[in-house]
Each structure stands twice: as structure tokens, then as C-alpha cells.
Amino acid sequence: MIGVLLSFGFVFLVIGVATLFDKLNVFNHEGSRKFIHIGVANWWIVAMLVFTPEDYLWAIIPPATFIVLNYLSYRFNLIKSMERDEQSANDLGTVWYAVSLLIVTFIAFYSASLEASHWLFHSDALRIGALSILAMGYGDGLSAVLGKHIPSRKLYGNKSLVGSLTMLVATLTIALILFPSLWFIMVLVAIAATLIELFTPKGLDNLSVPLILFLLLMVIL
């Protein structure tokens, strides 16, 4: 329960700081959105500190709650700093963010709690989860910011060369911090994450990047 309360406190702190920055014009509205996008991804670090693998049912409470809260915010514009200025009917990116966080949290913590003989067991499940979620947070978040503000050629749809290079560098940096001895595999993983983000339709990359990366890493590591 303490872990759940600390989790909610952390996420609402990130949202509160972003809202304050938005009102003080430290960031523009889109900058505040991306601050939340990147900041909330760090919840995974908090979760690893406050939950044990056996606490997986407690660990999924925060992301499960935010599926509902994010949908209500999307539907009624409750948390303005988290929503786009012009919402579209299919722009459920914040909801998919919480859905992917829920799925990765449950599988990673549950897998880490199992005995080595179980088919789903993986000793590095929590680090794999960290890479998947942080790649979504930092990689996708920074690529959107830099891709929009630094002019470069378009690669696919509205995705730019600068944005894709940012995704590659951010994911590779996180991957090498978490798995420094597996540098060659991590280079391939960063390339895979960049391609996933590049070819995923707008909004759905919050779902595709962490889930595909997580499943890929659980299989190959």
C-alpha cells in the first residue's frame, strides 16, 4: 500500500510540475505534455524500489488506475497539461501509454517472482521492463520534441530523420546503461525500437514500442 501511495504521489508530482511550467510559460503546452510523457516513464524506477516481484498485484494498481483516469481526462479534458490542444477521436495516446505500462508491469514483476523452472521466468524481467518503458518515455518523447523543432527530411508519414535519430540514440543510451555487456545486441534493439516507432501510426507507438520491445527482449535475452 505504501508503494501504491508513493507511486500515485510520484505521478501526480510530475503532472503538477508540468502544469506549473505550462502556466508559467516555462514550456509551451506541447512541451508540458512531453515533460509528463518522459517523467511518468521514470515511475518504473520507483516501482522497482518500492515493490518486490511478489507484489505484482500491488504494482499493477497505479497503471490500471491511470487507464481510467487518462481516458476520463481525454474525454473531458480534465488534466489540460496532459492533453493535446486539438484532440482527435482516435488520439488515445495517453490511454495506450497506461495500457502498455500495465501489461509490461504485470508480466515483468510476475515473471521475476517465479521459480527458474517456470516457462515465463526471466531473471532480468525487471531490467527488460525498464528498458521497454524508458525507451517509450525518453526515446519517443524526445524524438517528438526534437523532430518538431529541428528541420529535417521526412522519412515516413510525419516522422522526421532527426526524430528517428533521437529515438535511436536515446534508446541505445538507456540500453547500454542497463545491459552494458550486451552492447551488440543493444545496438540491434535500439535499431528495432527506432523502426517500430517510425512505422507505427500516430498515438499507437505508446503501445507498440514498449510491448514489442519487451516481448523481443524476453525472447532473445
C-alpha positions, 0 to 999 in steps of 0.5 A: 500500500505504501508503494501504491501511495508513493507511486500515485504521489510520484505521478501526480508530482510530475503532472503538477510540475508540468502544469506549473511550467505550462502556466508559467510559460516555462514550456509551451503546452506541447512541451508540458505534455512531453515533460509528463510523457518522459517523467511518468516513464521514470515511475518504473524506477520507483516501482522497482524500489518500492515493490518486490516481484511478489507484489505484482498485484500491488504494482499493477494498481497505479497503471490500471488506475491511470487507464481510467483516469487518462481516458476520463481526462481525454474525454473531458479534458480534465488534466489540460497539461496532459492533453493535446490542444486539438484532440482527435477521436482516435488520439488515445495516446495517453490511454495506450501509454497506461495500457502498455505500462500495465501489461509490461508491469504485470508480466515483468514483476510476475515473471521475476517472482517465479521459480527458474523452472517456470516457462515465463521466468526471466531473471532480468524481467525487471531490467527488460521492463525498464528498458521497454518503458524508458525507451517509450518515455525518453526515446519517443518523447524526445524524438517528438520534441526534437523532430518538431523543432529541428528541420529535417527530411521526412522519412515516413508519414510525419516522422522526421530523420532527426526524430528517428535519430533521437529515438535511436540514440536515446534508446541505445543510451538507456540500453547500454546503461542497463545491459552494458555487456550486451552492447551488440545486441543493444545496438540491434534493439535500439535499431528495432525500437527506432523502426517500430516507432517510425512505422507505427501510426500516430498515438499507437507507438505508446503501445507498440514500442514498449510491448514489442520491445519487451516481448523481443527482449524476453525472447532473445535475452 
